[in-house]
Amino acid sequence: MDWPYPEELVYGRDAAAAAGVPERMIRSWASRGRVRSFKGDGRPSGNGHLARTMYVLPDVLAAAADYRPVPQRARAG
């Protein structure tokens, strides 16, 4: 039986490290359809949560090539 998912699946934490972008940005790209995501196997993610989503690394790297962080404005005190 063939594996129905791309072989390049990685968890968000690993994708963020490989691409050099925040994990929340990868989640945002996935919600907008720019990056394909799949249900993970629920392994512990290392931060007390279960990693439930996997991302296609080539998609993440392609999206990260255009990523430009936006500086945050200081809050008025």
N, C-alpha and C positions, 0 to 999 in steps of 0.2 A: 504494500500500500504506500502511495506517495504521501509525503508530508505536505499538508495543504497550506503551509505558511512559508514565507521567505526564510532562507537560512540565516540571514543577517539580523535576526531579532535580538534586541538587547533591552534591558530594563532602563528606565528613565535616568537613573543615577549614572549608569555606565555610558549612556548616550550623551548626557550632559558633559561628562568628563572627556569623552572622545571628541566632541564638537566644540568644547570651550564656551558653552552657552548655559544659562540657568535652566534648571529642569522645568521650571514653570513656563518658560518660553516654548519648550518642546511640547508640553501639554497644550499650550495655546495653539501651536501649529497643528497639532492633531485634531483639536476641536474644530478648526477651520478647514480641515481636509488637506492641509499642505503636507502632512506626514502621516503615513499609514500606521495604525496601532492595532494591537491584538491583545486578547485576554491573556494574562500571564498565568503562571502555575501557582502563585500564592506563596512563593518562598519568602522567608524573612528578608527585609531590605536593609537591615542594619540600623534603622532608626526607630525601631519599635513598631513599625507598620509592616503590612504584607505588601509586597510588590505585586500589583494586580494587572499592570499594563506593560506591554512590551512594544517597542517601536522599531521600525525598519531603519537600520543605521545609515544606509546610503541616502535615504530620504532626509534624515536628520542632518547629515553632512552637507547635502545640497542646499537645504534651507539655511543652515548656519553660514554658508558662504556669503549670503546677502545680509546677515545679521549685523546691525549696528546698535550698540546699547545707547539708550537715551538717558542722559544724566538726570538724576532726580532733583527736583526743586526743594530747597530748604523750606521747612514748615515755618509759618509765622508763629512766633513764640508768644 
